[in-house]
Amino acid sequence: MSIAKYSIVFYGDPHAAAPAADKNPAPRENTQASAQEPQLPQQKTTPKACLEVLENPAGQVTEFALTELSSYIGKSAQANIPYKSRGIFGGGPEMAAVITMRPEGYYITPVKEGYAKHNGDVLTGKLLLADDDIIEVGATRFRFLLKKP
């Protein structure tokens, strides 16, 4: 057989039957190996959560489901959650904070330090969010909610 300028040559007896597979193979006796296999710990499942807009939404959406591993709060087109800026000129960072989903829960981390607030305090580092926490970014206030399964 030829494909373009290459030739493929097959060796072997084309009329020979392939070896038949045993339909009922005998189980392998390897009980010692299976007894020594470590059991994996059960993974914790991260509860589903959302951010509810309490004041000054940046659009029509008033609840943002946190389904991605990372959800960004910002003014950029890449941000999952928009916020409304304070002041006349609409200043504020393109990305203000990120909420990351981990097995133990949801964390908020500032992208632009000193701009976002968590429960009234300026967000300066990574924090584990709790149900009903208040997040302020610019003029927009959000409430973090854990959804009941």
C-alpha positions as CSV (number, residue, x, y, z in Angstrom):
1,M,0.0,0.0,0.0
2,S,1.2,3.5,-0.8
3,I,0.3,6.8,0.7
4,A,1.7,9.8,-1.2
5,K,5.4,9.1,-1.7
6,Y,5.6,6.6,1.3
7,S,5.0,2.9,1.2
8,I,3.7,0.8,4.0
9,V,4.8,-2.8,4.1
10,F,3.0,-5.3,6.4
11,Y,4.8,-8.5,7.5
12,G,3.0,-11.6,8.8
13,D,0.5,-14.0,7.5
14,P,-2.7,-12.1,6.6
15,H,-4.7,-15.4,6.7
16,A,-3.7,-16.3,10.3
17,A,-6.5,-16.0,12.8
18,A,-5.9,-13.7,15.7
19,P,-5.6,-15.6,19.0
20,A,-9.0,-15.9,20.6
21,A,-9.5,-14.1,23.9
22,D,-10.6,-16.2,26.8
23,K,-14.2,-15.2,27.5
24,N,-14.0,-16.2,31.2
25,P,-10.5,-15.5,32.3
26,A,-9.6,-16.8,35.7
27,P,-9.3,-14.1,38.3
28,R,-5.8,-13.3,39.2
29,E,-4.8,-14.1,42.7
30,N,-3.3,-10.9,44.0
31,T,-5.1,-10.5,47.3
32,Q,-1.9,-9.4,49.0
33,A,-1.4,-6.4,46.8
34,S,-5.0,-5.2,47.1
35,A,-4.8,-5.5,50.9
36,Q,-1.7,-3.2,50.9
37,E,-3.2,-0.5,48.7
38,P,-3.7,2.7,50.6
39,Q,-7.3,3.9,50.9
40,L,-7.7,7.4,49.5
41,P,-9.3,9.9,52.0
42,Q,-12.7,11.1,51.0
43,Q,-12.5,14.5,49.3
44,K,-14.4,17.3,51.0
45,T,-16.8,18.9,48.7
46,T,-16.9,22.7,48.5
47,P,-20.4,24.0,49.1
48,K,-22.0,26.1,46.4
49,A,-22.0,29.9,47.0
50,C,-22.9,33.2,45.5
51,L,-22.5,36.9,45.9
52,E,-25.7,38.8,46.3
53,V,-25.6,42.5,45.4
54,L,-26.9,44.6,48.3
55,E,-26.2,48.1,47.1
56,N,-25.3,49.8,43.8
57,P,-25.2,47.0,41.2
58,A,-23.0,47.7,38.2
59,G,-25.6,46.1,35.9
60,Q,-28.9,44.2,35.9
61,V,-27.6,41.1,37.7
62,T,-28.1,41.0,41.4
63,E,-26.7,37.6,42.2
64,F,-23.5,36.0,41.0
65,A,-23.0,32.2,41.3
66,L,-19.4,31.3,42.4
67,T,-19.0,28.2,40.2
68,E,-15.5,28.9,38.8
69,L,-12.2,28.1,40.7
70,S,-11.5,31.8,40.5
71,S,-14.1,34.6,40.3
72,Y,-12.7,38.1,39.8
73,I,-14.4,41.3,41.0
74,G,-13.4,44.1,38.7
75,K,-14.2,46.6,36.0
76,S,-12.3,44.7,33.3
77,A,-14.1,42.7,30.7
78,Q,-12.3,39.6,32.1
79,A,-14.0,40.1,35.5
80,N,-16.8,37.7,36.4
81,I,-18.4,40.2,38.9
82,P,-18.6,43.9,38.0
83,Y,-18.6,46.7,40.6
84,K,-19.6,50.3,40.5
85,S,-16.8,52.8,41.2
86,R,-17.0,55.6,43.8
87,G,-16.7,59.2,42.8
88,I,-17.4,61.4,39.8
89,F,-14.7,60.1,37.5
90,G,-15.3,56.4,38.1
91,G,-11.9,55.5,39.3
92,G,-10.9,52.1,40.6
93,P,-8.8,49.2,39.6
94,E,-9.6,46.9,36.7
95,M,-9.3,43.9,39.0
96,A,-10.0,44.6,42.7
97,A,-10.3,41.1,44.3
98,V,-10.5,37.4,43.5
99,I,-12.6,34.8,45.2
100,T,-11.1,31.3,44.9
101,M,-12.9,28.0,45.5
102,R,-10.9,25.5,47.6
103,P,-12.0,22.2,49.2
104,E,-12.1,23.8,52.6
105,G,-14.2,26.8,51.4
106,Y,-14.0,30.1,49.5
107,Y,-11.2,32.6,50.0
108,I,-11.1,36.3,49.0
109,T,-7.8,37.9,48.1
110,P,-7.1,41.5,47.1
111,V,-5.7,42.0,43.6
112,K,-5.4,45.7,44.4
113,E,-4.6,46.0,48.1
114,G,-6.5,48.5,50.1
115,Y,-9.4,48.9,47.7
116,A,-11.9,46.1,48.7
117,K,-13.3,45.7,52.2
118,H,-14.4,42.6,54.1
119,N,-16.9,43.1,56.9
120,G,-16.0,46.8,57.1
121,D,-12.2,46.2,57.3
122,V,-9.8,46.9,54.4
123,L,-8.8,43.7,52.8
124,T,-5.0,43.3,53.0
125,G,-4.6,39.6,52.5
126,K,-6.2,36.3,51.8
127,L,-9.3,35.5,54.1
128,L,-11.6,32.5,54.4
129,L,-15.2,33.7,53.7
130,A,-18.1,32.8,56.0
131,D,-21.8,32.8,55.3
132,D,-23.3,36.3,55.4
133,D,-19.9,38.1,55.1
134,I,-20.1,41.6,53.6
135,I,-17.7,42.5,50.8
136,E,-17.4,46.1,49.6
137,V,-15.7,47.0,46.3
138,G,-16.0,50.6,45.2
139,A,-19.6,51.7,45.8
140,T,-21.0,48.2,45.4
141,R,-21.8,46.0,48.5
142,F,-22.1,42.3,48.2
143,R,-23.2,39.6,50.7
144,F,-21.4,36.2,50.5
145,L,-24.0,33.4,50.8
146,L,-23.5,29.6,51.1
147,K,-26.2,27.7,49.3
148,K,-27.8,24.8,51.1
149,P,-27.5,21.5,49.2
